[in-house]
């Protein structure tokens, strides 16, 4: 669905007030000149230490995406800019190879991706995720992939080789079973049926695969939990997770706007339920609490999920071959220049 330019105010840039209707948001792709590719964290509520993100911004355009605020650090907006101004780390495979060849590196699980989807549509052209997986396979390093894209099927050969060797697994994110709700809230992502098909394709290839009902948005997709678990299990999913919606920073404004546009009669009720699930606010950023809900409604939803997970025979955790420790260092800010989707970088500058 085409959207006009709409970005919440950013604390890092000036506010733009359009005197005429804003133009359509056009896709622009930039080269990200990051000097490193491995991101590290020491968050006690995250089950990984290292992650690889070949892209910044995401064409999937999910209204709830917690990574939106990170685009503001690049001088872009967190609304339509996040959806249509995408940064590509063209040197990602070489940077990853150098990192894994360093004498200090000890193989441990690398997450693809901790920020934006590594299989968003521009991966079709740039193939950076596939190249990075090949680097991990050559280095004997285990990987864990989380995506909502059916494009992951393309790399079943590499993922199966990783699974049979150092370790490889995929979790497919499916928050909606209703395709209409998916189109409204995740307009650039594949419909649920394609994601179930991706699970089936990976399972047939011998890749351990699970499902992530994330985010759970009370009053919007909690009723989909049984159907998602049934359909994903039938397709071959082995484990299942549930996570409540997070709305940090500028994400709240974009989510409110798009929720109101899609569900004008339900938006206020959904926001009220989120507040109850978050103890009176729309977001909790505190480590140890940000991935958990509170209150009777959340506990009922969690109990429903646990009931169906047990009934269908899901595992709680994937069969990871390595257990990653936790540490953190701040990533380096990138430079970026625009690049054509069909050619060479077009030169310096922003947008």
C-alpha positions in Angstrom: 0.0 0.0 0.0 1.4 3.4 -1.0 1.8 5.9 1.9 2.4 9.6 2.0 5.4 10.8 3.9 4.6 10.8 7.6 7.3 10.8 10.4 6.8 11.6 14.1 8.9 14.5 15.4 12.5 13.4 16.0 14.6 14.7 19.0 17.6 14.7 16.6 16.3 16.8 13.7 13.9 19.6 13.0 10.1 19.2 12.6 8.7 19.4 9.0 5.2 20.8 8.7 3.9 20.4 5.2 2.0 23.4 3.8 0.5 21.1 1.1 -0.5 17.5 1.2 2.8 15.5 1.7 4.0 13.5 -1.4 4.1 9.7 -1.6 7.0 8.0 0.2 9.3 6.7 -2.5 11.8 3.8 -1.9 15.4 5.0 -1.6 18.3 2.8 -0.9 21.7 3.9 0.5 25.1 2.3 1.1 25.9 2.0 4.8 29.6 2.3 5.3 29.8 0.6 8.7 33.2 -0.6 9.6 31.9 -3.5 11.6 29.0 -5.9 11.3 28.7 -7.8 14.6 26.6 -6.0 17.1 26.9 -7.0 20.8 24.6 -6.7 23.8 24.8 -7.5 27.5 21.0 -7.4 28.1 20.1 -10.1 30.6 16.7 -10.5 28.9 18.1 -11.3 25.5 19.2 -14.9 24.8 22.1 -13.9 22.4 25.2 -11.8 22.5 26.0 -11.2 18.8 23.8 -10.3 16.0 24.2 -9.4 12.3 22.0 -6.8 10.6 22.8 -6.4 6.9 20.1 -3.7 6.4 18.8 -0.7 8.3 15.1 0.3 7.9 12.6 -2.3 6.7 10.3 -2.5 3.7 7.9 -4.7 5.7 6.7 -1.4 7.3 5.3 -3.1 10.4 3.5 -0.4 12.4 4.7 -1.8 15.7 8.4 -2.3 14.9 10.6 -1.5 17.9 13.5 -0.6 15.6 11.9 2.5 14.2 13.5 4.9 16.6 17.0 3.7 15.5 16.4 5.4 12.2 16.3 8.8 13.9 20.0 8.4 14.8 20.8 8.3 11.1 19.0 11.6 10.4 15.8 10.0 9.1 12.3 9.8 10.4 10.9 6.8 12.2 7.7 6.7 10.2 7.6 6.3 6.4 11.4 7.0 6.3 12.0 3.8 8.2 9.8 1.9 5.7 11.2 3.4 2.5 14.7 4.8 3.2 16.8 1.7 3.5 20.5 1.3 4.2 22.5 -1.6 2.8 25.7 -2.8 4.4 27.3 -3.9 1.2 30.5 -5.0 2.9 28.7 -7.1 5.5 30.1 -10.5 4.2 33.7 -9.3 4.2 33.4 -7.7 7.6 31.8 -10.8 9.0 34.5 -13.0 7.5 37.2 -10.8 9.1 35.5 -10.9 12.5 35.1 -14.7 12.5 38.8 -15.2 11.4 40.1 -13.0 14.2 42.3 -15.0 16.7 40.1 -13.8 19.6 36.8 -15.1 18.1 35.3 -18.2 19.7 32.3 -19.7 17.8 29.0 -18.9 19.3 25.4 -18.3 18.0 25.0 -15.2 15.9 21.4 -13.9 15.5 20.2 -12.8 12.0 18.8 -10.2 12.7 18.4 -8.4 16.0 17.0 -5.1 14.5 15.4 -5.2 11.0 14.5 -8.2 8.9 17.4 -9.8 7.1 15.1 -11.2 4.5 13.2 -8.1 3.6 12.6 -7.7 -0.2 15.8 -5.9 -1.0 17.7 -9.1 0.0 16.5 -10.5 -3.4 18.9 -8.2 -5.1 21.8 -7.7 -2.6 21.9 -11.3 -1.3 23.9 -10.1 1.8 22.1 -12.4 4.2 22.9 -15.5 2.0 26.5 -14.4 1.7 26.8 -13.9 5.5 25.3 -17.4 6.1 27.9 -18.9 3.8 30.6 -17.1 5.8 29.2 -18.6 9.0 29.1 -22.1 7.4 32.7 -21.8 6.2 33.8 -20.7 9.6 31.9 -23.4 11.4 29.8 -20.8 13.4 26.3 -21.5 14.5 23.4 -19.2 13.5 19.9 -18.4 14.6 17.6 -16.6 12.2 14.3 -14.7 12.9 12.3 -13.4 10.0 8.7 -12.9 8.8 9.7 -13.3 5.2 9.1 -16.3 3.0 12.4 -15.5 1.2 14.1 -17.5 3.8 13.1 -20.6 1.8 15.7 -19.7 -0.8 18.5 -20.4 1.7 17.3 -23.7 2.9 20.4 -25.4 1.5 22.8 -23.2 3.6 20.5 -23.4 6.6 20.3 -27.2 6.4 24.1 -27.4 6.1 24.5 -25.2 9.2 21.9 -27.3 11.1 23.8 -30.5 10.2 27.1 -28.9 11.1 27.9 -26.1 13.6 24.2 -25.3 14.2 21.4 -23.5 12.5 17.8 -22.7 13.2 15.0 -20.4 12.0 12.1 -18.8 13.9 9.3 -17.4 11.7 7.4 -14.5 13.2 3.6 -14.7 12.6 1.6 -12.4 14.8 -1.6 -12.6 12.7 -3.5 -15.5 11.2 -6.0 -13.1 9.6 -4.6 -11.9 6.3 -6.6 -8.6 6.4 -5.1 -7.7 9.8 -1.7 -8.6 8.4 -2.1 -6.2 5.5 -3.3 -3.4 7.8 -0.5 -3.6 10.3 2.4 -5.3 8.3 1.6 -4.0 4.8 5.0 -4.9 3.3 5.3 -8.4 4.8 4.2 -11.7 3.3 0.7 -13.0 4.2 0.4 -15.6 6.9 -0.2 -18.4 4.4 3.2 -17.8 2.8 4.9 -17.8 6.2 3.3 -21.2 7.1 4.6 -22.4 3.7 8.1 -21.2 4.5 8.0 -23.2 7.8 7.0 -26.3 5.8 9.7 -25.8 3.2 12.4 -25.4 5.9 11.1 -28.4 7.8 11.3 -30.5 4.7 14.8 -29.4 4.1 15.8 -30.5 7.6 16.1 -27.0 9.1 14.9 -26.8 12.8 12.1 -24.2 12.7 9.8 -22.5 15.2 7.2 -19.8 15.3 7.1 -16.5 17.2 3.8 -14.9 17.9 5.2 -11.5 18.2 4.1 -9.0 19.0 0.9 -10.0 20.8 -1.4 -6.9 20.6 -4.3 -7.3 23.0 -7.6 -6.8 21.4 -6.2 -7.2 18.0 -4.5 -10.6 17.5 -4.8 -12.4 20.8 -7.7 -14.4 19.3 -5.4 -15.7 16.6 -3.1 -17.6 19.0 -4.8 -21.0 18.7 -4.9 -20.8 14.9 -1.3 -19.7 14.5 -0.1 -22.5 16.7 -2.2 -25.1 14.9 -1.2 -24.0 11.4 2.5 -23.5 12.3 2.7 -26.9 14.0 1.0 -28.6 11.0 3.6 -27.0 8.8 6.5 -28.3 10.9 7.3 -25.8 13.6 8.9 -27.4 16.6 8.9 -24.6 19.2 6.8 -21.5 19.9 7.2 -18.2 21.7 4.9 -15.4 22.6 5.9 -11.7 23.2 3.8 -8.7 24.1 4.0 -5.5 21.9 6.6 -2.9 22.7 6.2 0.7 21.7 9.4 2.5 22.6 10.1 6.1 21.7 8.7 7.3 18.4 7.2 3.8 17.7 4.1 4.7 19.7 3.2 7.6 17.4 3.5 5.5 14.2 1.6 2.6 15.8 -1.2 4.9 17.0 -1.6 6.6 13.6 -1.7 3.3 11.7 -3.9 1.5 14.2 -6.4 4.4 14.1 -6.4 4.4 10.3 -6.9 0.6 10.0 -9.3 0.1 13.0 -11.0 3.4 13.9 -13.7 1.7 15.9 -11.2 -0.5 17.9 -8.1 1.6 18.3 -9.0 3.2 21.7 -9.9 -0.2 23.1 -6.6 -1.8 21.9 -4.6 1.0 23.4 -6.4 0.7 26.7 -5.7 -3.1 26.8 -2.0 -2.4 26.0 -1.9 0.1 29.0 -3.4 -2.5 31.3 -0.9 -5.1 30.0 2.0 -2.7 30.7 0.9 -1.6 34.1 -0.7 1.7 33.1 1.6 2.9 30.3 2.0 2.0 26.7 5.6 0.9 27.0 8.0 -0.4 29.6 11.7 -0.2 28.7 13.2 -1.5 31.9 15.4 -4.6 31.4 13.7 -7.7 32.7 10.2 -6.2 32.3 10.1 -5.0 28.7 9.3 -8.4 27.3 6.7 -9.3 29.9 3.1 -8.3 30.4 1.2 -7.9 33.7 -2.4 -8.1 34.8 -5.2 -10.6 34.6 -5.8 -10.1 30.9 -2.2 -10.8 30.0 -2.1 -13.9 32.3 -5.2 -15.2 30.6 -3.6 -14.7 27.2 -0.4 -16.3 28.3 -2.3 -19.3 29.8 -4.1 -19.7 26.4 -0.8 -19.8 24.6 0.7 -22.3 27.1 -2.3 -24.5 26.9 -2.2 -24.7 23.1 1.6 -25.0 23.0 1.4 -28.0 25.4 -1.6 -29.5 23.6 0.2 -29.5 20.2 3.5 -30.8 21.6 5.7 -27.8 21.0 9.0 -27.3 22.7 9.7 -24.2 24.7 13.2 -23.7 23.2 14.9 -24.4 19.9 17.6 -27.1 19.8 20.5 -24.6 19.7 23.9 -26.3 19.6 25.6 -23.4 21.4 24.5 -21.3 24.4 25.7 -17.7 23.8 27.1 -15.6 26.7 26.2 -12.0 27.1 28.2 -8.8 26.7 27.8 -5.4 25.1 29.6 -2.7 23.2 28.1 0.3 21.4 28.0 -0.1 17.6 29.8 2.5 15.4 27.6 5.0 13.7 27.6 4.5 9.9 28.1 6.8 7.0 25.7 6.4 4.1 25.2 7.4 0.5 22.4 6.6 -1.9 22.5 3.6 -4.1 20.3 2.6 -7.0 18.3 -0.6 -6.6 19.5 -1.5 -10.1 23.1 -0.2 -10.3 26.1 1.3 -8.6 26.0 3.8 -5.7 24.8 7.2 -7.0 27.2 9.3 -4.9 27.3 11.0 -1.5 24.4 12.5 0.2 21.3 11.9 2.2 17.7 12.2 1.2 
